[in-house]
Amino acid sequence: MKSTLLLLTALVVGLTACKSSKAGHDDDHEDGHDEATPSKTHDEPEDGHHVHVPQEMLRDLRVTTARVEARPGGESVTALGELTFSEDAYAEVSTPVPARVAAVVVTTGQAVKQGQRLADLQSPELGRARAELQAAQARATAARQAAERKRTLADERIVARKDVQAAEAEAAASEAEVAAAKASLLSLGASGASSDGTPNFVLKAPIDGTVIERSARLGQMADPSQPLFRIGDLSSLWLIVHAFERDAVRLKHGTEARVTFAAFPGQEFPAKVGHVGQRVDPSSRTIPVRLELDNGKGLLRPGMSATASVPLGDSNATLTAVPAAALQRVENGWVAFIPTEEPGVFEQREVGRGRSVGSLVEVLSGLAVGEQVVVEGAFLLKAEVEKSKGGGDEHGH
């Protein structure tokens, strides 16, 4: 009896202890759940598809976006080239004869009109040519008057007819001398309208444009072989690129091209194919191609190097494209970052990367035309993702 009582007492104590232990475990589980709940709430958007950037970091992180675009999707060719003036909108202005610069009235960067005065020059050679013209005109006038007098005297039978013929021949010779003197003066680049034999003449602008370069200096002795001014129209420029013959023969006049410049990263400038050369360079097997660009904003400068992407053929296909910096390489492929409505939160989206199209990259999947993607700052967002994967849960994914 006594042993039975002891056994029952031990059983009750064991059950009590087991219940207490279970309750303790339940309380721990509930407490653990309560502590994990805020963490789960915090981690809920951090689902591997979003990147969270703290506001203080976002202020220091430069983020720019661009719209996903639809571009001509046919085959294209990429070629390098250099900007230059249009052949019809550029002039080198020099003195027609050796002369001294007496005055300069324009400066570099100044816009000028055709016929506008650029400089005053003095040329002894021009002075002599004008004096010769003046003398020839005086002799011609005298010869004409003498011929007229003898014609009148011949009508009155005072002089013989042969004297009249001799006077008329002399007048004709004098007129020929005047014509020769005028031609000589014109060959010196000056008009023969001057009423005296002065050596002064005016150098004028032959086209509308901007003074690109001025080498004329007051008192300088100018030589015909050295330009005193270079004038060009900057509103429309040419880009001469060199395409391989297999590509050049497929280029069409008027085709829209896109041009990028090292001086303006991330910007594209439209252009049109103006001319495809007729001769192949035997050393490089390329053909020069002229692209025409509008420079109404005045950003471009002759001499700038550029890269042009020109569609081949007449394909009407389109492709989806984004700036190359918008796509970032990760372990399993390529991703892009899309801004969300929540500040500091960016969606990380897997995309299919296609071929390069100038400064852009074709997107095969994952993005739609019109969506905004991060361009500048995308690399840093990728770095934040990689850091968070290697550094625990303290950062967003």
PEWORA-V373526 format. One record per backbone hydrogen bond with DSSP energy under -0.5 kcal/mol. CO is the residue of the C=O (numbers start at 1). NH is the residue of the N-H. E is the energy in kcal/mol with one decimal. If there is no record, write none. Layout:
((CO,NH,E) (CO,NH,E))
This chain:
((1,5,-2.2) (2,6,-1.8) (3,7,-1.9) (4,8,-2.2) (5,9,-2.0) (6,10,-2.2) (7,11,-2.1) (8,12,-2.3) (9,13,-2.2) (10,14,-2.3) (11,15,-2.5) (12,16,-2.4) (13,17,-2.3) (14,18,-2.5) (15,19,-2.5) (16,20,-2.3) (17,21,-2.5) (18,22,-2.5) (19,23,-2.7) (20,24,-2.3) (21,25,-2.2) (22,26,-2.6) (23,27,-2.6) (24,28,-2.4) (25,29,-2.5) (26,30,-2.7) (27,31,-3.1) (28,32,-3.1) (29,33,-2.6) (30,34,-2.7) (31,35,-2.3) (32,36,-2.1) (33,37,-2.0) (34,38,-0.8) (35,39,-0.8) (36,40,-3.1) (37,41,-2.5) (38,42,-2.6) (39,43,-2.5) (40,44,-1.4) (45,47,-2.4) (49,348,-3.0) (51,53,-0.5) (51,346,-2.4) (52,54,-0.5) (54,58,-2.8) (55,59,-1.7) (56,60,-0.6) (57,60,-0.6) (57,61,-1.4) (60,62,-0.6) (61,63,-0.7) (64,375,-3.5) (66,373,-2.5) (68,370,-2.3) (69,71,-0.6) (69,321,-2.8) (71,319,-2.9) (75,312,-3.6) (77,310,-2.8) (79,308,-3.0) (80,242,-1.3) (81,306,-2.3) (82,240,-1.7) (83,303,-2.0) (84,238,-2.8) (86,89,-1.7) (87,90,-0.6) (89,233,-2.7) (91,93,-0.6) (91,231,-2.9) (92,94,-0.6) (93,228,-2.7) (93,229,-1.9) (99,222,-3.8) (100,102,-0.6) (100,122,-2.3) (101,219,-2.7) (103,120,-2.4) (107,110,-1.7) (110,211,-2.6) (112,209,-2.2) (113,116,-2.3) (116,205,-2.4) (118,105,-2.6) (118,106,-0.7) (119,203,-3.1) (120,102,-2.9) (120,103,-1.7) (121,201,-2.3) (122,100,-2.9) (123,127,-2.1) (124,128,-2.4) (125,129,-2.0) (126,130,-2.2) (127,131,-2.2) (128,132,-2.5) (129,133,-2.0) (130,134,-2.5) (131,135,-2.4) (132,136,-2.5) (133,137,-2.4) (134,138,-1.9) (135,139,-2.3) (136,140,-2.2) (137,141,-2.1) (138,142,-2.2) (139,143,-2.4) (140,144,-2.3) (141,145,-2.2) (142,146,-2.3) (143,147,-2.2) (144,148,-2.1) (145,149,-2.2) (146,150,-2.3) (147,151,-1.9) (148,152,-2.0) (149,153,-2.6) (150,154,-2.3) (151,155,-1.7) (152,156,-1.2) (153,158,-3.2) (153,159,-0.6) (154,157,-1.3) (160,163,-0.7) (160,164,-1.1) (161,165,-2.0) (162,166,-2.0) (163,167,-2.1) (164,168,-2.5) (165,169,-2.1) (166,170,-2.0) (167,171,-2.1) (168,172,-2.3) (169,173,-2.1) (170,174,-2.1) (171,175,-2.2) (172,176,-1.9) (173,177,-1.9) (174,178,-1.9) (175,179,-2.2) (176,180,-2.4) (177,181,-2.4) (178,182,-2.5) (179,183,-2.4) (180,184,-2.3) (181,185,-2.1) (182,186,-2.6) (183,187,-2.0) (184,188,-0.7) (185,188,-0.7) (185,190,-1.6) (186,189,-1.8) (191,194,-0.5) (199,123,-2.7) (201,121,-3.0) (202,204,-0.5) (203,118,-3.3) (203,119,-1.4) (205,115,-3.8) (209,112,-3.0) (210,212,-1.0) (210,232,-2.2) (211,109,-3.4) (213,230,-2.4) (217,220,-2.2) (220,101,-2.9) (220,222,-0.7) (222,99,-1.8) (223,226,-1.8) (225,227,-0.5) (228,215,-2.5) (228,216,-1.2) (229,93,-3.0) (230,212,-2.6) (230,213,-1.5) (231,91,-2.8) (232,210,-2.9) (232,234,-0.7) (233,236,-0.5) (235,295,-3.3) (236,86,-0.6) (237,293,-2.7) (238,84,-3.0) (238,240,-0.5) (239,241,-0.7) (239,291,-2.8) (240,82,-1.3) (241,243,-0.6) (241,289,-3.1) (243,287,-2.9) (244,247,-1.7) (244,248,-2.9) (245,249,-1.8) (247,250,-1.5) (248,251,-1.4) (250,313,-1.5) (252,255,-1.8) (255,273,-1.9) (256,311,-0.7) (257,271,-2.1) (258,309,-2.8) (259,269,-2.7) (260,307,-2.5) (261,264,-1.2) (264,267,-1.8) (269,259,-2.6) (271,257,-3.0) (272,274,-0.6) (272,292,-2.9) (273,254,-2.9) (275,290,-3.1) (280,282,-0.6) (281,285,-2.5) (281,286,-0.5) (285,245,-1.8) (286,281,-3.0) (287,243,-2.1) (288,277,-3.0) (289,241,-2.6) (289,291,-0.6) (290,274,-3.1) (290,275,-1.4) (291,239,-3.1) (292,272,-1.6) (293,237,-2.1) (295,298,-1.4) (301,304,-1.8) (304,83,-2.6) (305,262,-0.7) (306,81,-2.1) (307,260,-2.6) (308,79,-2.4) (308,310,-0.5) (309,258,-2.1) (310,77,-2.7) (312,315,-0.7) (317,73,-4.6) (317,74,-0.7) (319,71,-3.2) (320,363,-3.3) (321,69,-2.5) (322,361,-2.9) (323,326,-1.9) (324,327,-1.2) (328,335,-2.2) (330,333,-1.0) (333,330,-3.2) (334,351,-2.3) (335,328,-2.6) (336,349,-2.9) (337,374,-2.9) (338,347,-3.1) (341,343,-0.5) (342,345,-1.9) (344,53,-3.0) (345,340,-1.7) (346,51,-2.9) (347,338,-2.6) (347,349,-0.6) (349,336,-2.4) (351,334,-0.7) (351,353,-0.6) (352,364,-3.3) (352,365,-0.8) (355,362,-2.8) (357,360,-1.9) (359,324,-1.8) (360,357,-2.8) (361,322,-2.0) (362,354,-3.4) (362,364,-0.6) (365,352,-1.9) (368,371,-1.9) (371,68,-3.0) (373,66,-2.2) (375,377,-0.5) (375,378,-1.4) (376,64,-2.0) (377,381,-1.9) (378,382,-2.2) (379,383,-2.1) (380,384,-1.9) (381,385,-1.9) (382,386,-2.4) (383,387,-2.2) (384,388,-2.2) (385,389,-1.9) (386,390,-1.4) (387,391,-1.0) (391,394,-0.5))
